[in-house]
Amino acid sequence: MNADATPLLKVVIAGDGNVGKTSLVRRYCEGKFETSRVLTIGVDFQTKLVALPQKTVKLSIWDMAGQERFSAIRPGFYRGSRAAALVYDLTLPDSLKNLVNWYFEIAKVIPNQKYLVVANKADLVGGEPDRVGAQFARVIHGEYVRTSAASGEGVAEMFEALARLAYAP
């Protein structure tokens, strides 16, 4: 491979249905937010160039369907990923509790995966950081970011962190 070539890095976005995964991807890749969305069937993906201090990389962003009925097909889509965002909805405490299941589902396929825990829908709650989500990130040796797909808060930081994690050796 050409040393000057832009590396293509696969990352996955996982979490329960309706936590805002697709909205985060669309906000970042297309710069738009839609209040009504159709359910992701299986997986959807987009690519986006991300300028890191060391090099510009191309993220291949795989948006996983969150519904239980897609659990049998998801593991195949995790293969080859270099980082995973575990997304939960700050207004739905169960979506945070369920991140443990998402973590183990991915870890079965990629044992040394790098993680970013994403607290989404920050626009719907107060400005307080979510201590439980941040603690979960520490427990799984991941990073933590707070986002809002609606307002755009933290979205660029989320994908830059994913790119940095994916690019790291």
C-alpha positions in Angstrom: 0.0 0.0 0.0 1.2 3.5 -0.8 2.5 5.2 2.4 0.7 8.4 1.3 -2.7 6.6 0.8 -5.5 7.6 3.1 -6.2 4.8 5.5 -9.7 3.4 5.5 -10.8 2.6 9.1 -14.0 0.8 9.9 -15.9 1.9 13.0 -19.2 0.6 14.4 -22.0 2.6 16.0 -24.0 0.3 18.4 -26.7 0.7 21.0 -30.4 0.2 21.5 -33.0 1.2 18.9 -34.1 4.9 19.0 -31.1 6.2 21.0 -30.1 8.4 18.0 -27.3 6.4 16.3 -28.5 7.1 12.8 -29.2 10.8 13.7 -25.6 11.1 14.9 -24.2 9.6 11.7 -26.4 11.8 9.5 -25.5 15.0 11.5 -21.8 14.3 11.1 -21.8 13.1 7.5 -24.5 15.2 6.0 -24.8 18.1 8.4 -28.6 17.5 8.9 -31.0 16.4 11.6 -34.4 14.9 10.9 -36.9 14.6 13.8 -38.6 11.5 12.3 -36.5 8.6 11.2 -37.2 5.2 9.8 -35.8 2.2 11.5 -32.4 1.0 10.4 -32.7 -2.5 8.8 -29.6 -4.6 9.6 -26.9 -2.1 9.0 -26.3 1.2 7.2 -22.9 2.8 6.4 -21.4 6.0 5.3 -17.8 7.3 4.8 -16.3 10.5 5.9 -12.7 12.0 5.8 -11.5 13.0 9.2 -8.4 15.2 9.7 -6.3 13.9 12.6 -3.1 15.7 13.7 -1.0 12.8 12.3 -2.9 12.1 9.1 -6.3 12.4 7.3 -8.2 9.1 7.6 -11.3 7.9 5.9 -13.9 6.5 8.4 -16.2 3.7 7.2 -19.0 4.2 9.7 -21.2 1.2 10.2 -24.5 2.1 11.9 -26.0 -1.1 13.5 -29.7 -1.7 13.8 -30.5 -1.7 17.5 -33.5 -4.0 17.7 -33.1 -7.4 19.2 -34.4 -9.1 16.0 -31.2 -8.1 14.2 -28.9 -9.5 16.9 -28.1 -12.7 14.9 -26.7 -10.8 11.9 -24.8 -8.0 13.8 -21.6 -10.0 14.8 -20.7 -10.4 11.1 -20.7 -6.7 10.7 -18.4 -6.1 13.7 -15.5 -8.0 12.0 -12.7 -5.7 10.8 -13.8 -2.8 13.0 -11.1 -0.8 14.8 -13.3 1.1 17.3 -16.9 1.1 18.5 -19.2 3.8 19.8 -21.7 2.5 22.4 -24.5 5.0 22.2 -27.3 5.5 24.8 -30.1 8.0 25.3 -29.7 10.2 28.3 -33.5 10.2 28.8 -33.7 6.4 28.8 -31.8 4.8 31.7 -32.4 1.3 30.4 -30.4 2.2 27.2 -27.4 2.8 29.4 -27.9 -0.4 31.3 -28.1 -2.3 28.0 -24.7 -1.0 26.9 -23.2 -3.9 28.9 -24.9 -6.3 26.5 -23.6 -4.4 23.5 -20.1 -4.4 24.9 -20.1 -8.2 25.3 -21.7 -8.7 21.9 -18.9 -6.8 20.3 -16.1 -8.2 22.6 -17.0 -11.7 21.5 -16.0 -10.8 17.9 -13.3 -8.2 18.6 -11.7 -9.0 22.0 -9.4 -6.0 22.1 -11.9 -3.5 20.6 -11.5 0.2 21.5 -14.6 1.9 22.8 -16.2 5.3 23.0 -19.3 5.6 25.3 -21.7 8.2 23.8 -24.4 9.9 26.0 -26.8 11.2 23.3 -29.7 13.6 23.5 -27.9 16.1 25.8 -30.3 18.8 24.5 -33.2 17.1 26.4 -31.5 17.0 29.8 -29.7 19.5 32.0 -26.0 20.3 31.7 -24.9 17.9 34.3 -22.4 15.2 33.1 -23.7 11.7 33.4 -21.6 10.1 36.1 -22.9 6.6 35.5 -22.1 6.7 31.8 -18.7 8.1 32.4 -18.0 5.4 35.0 -19.1 2.7 32.6 -16.6 4.1 30.1 -13.8 3.9 32.7 -14.7 0.3 33.6 -14.4 -0.8 30.0 -11.3 1.3 29.4 -13.1 3.5 26.9 -13.6 7.2 26.4 -16.8 9.2 27.1 -18.5 11.9 25.1 -21.8 13.7 25.5 -23.7 14.5 22.3 -26.8 15.9 20.8 -27.6 15.0 17.2 -30.4 17.6 17.3 -28.1 20.6 18.3 -24.9 19.2 17.0 -23.2 19.4 20.4 -20.3 17.0 20.7 -20.9 15.2 17.4 -17.7 16.3 15.7 -15.8 15.4 18.9 -17.4 12.0 18.9 -16.3 11.1 15.4 -12.9 12.6 15.8 -12.4 10.5 19.0 -13.5 7.4 17.1 -11.1 8.2 14.3 -8.3 8.7 16.8 -9.1 5.4 18.5 -9.3 3.6 15.2 -6.1 5.0 13.9 -4.1 4.3 17.0 -1.9 1.1 16.8 
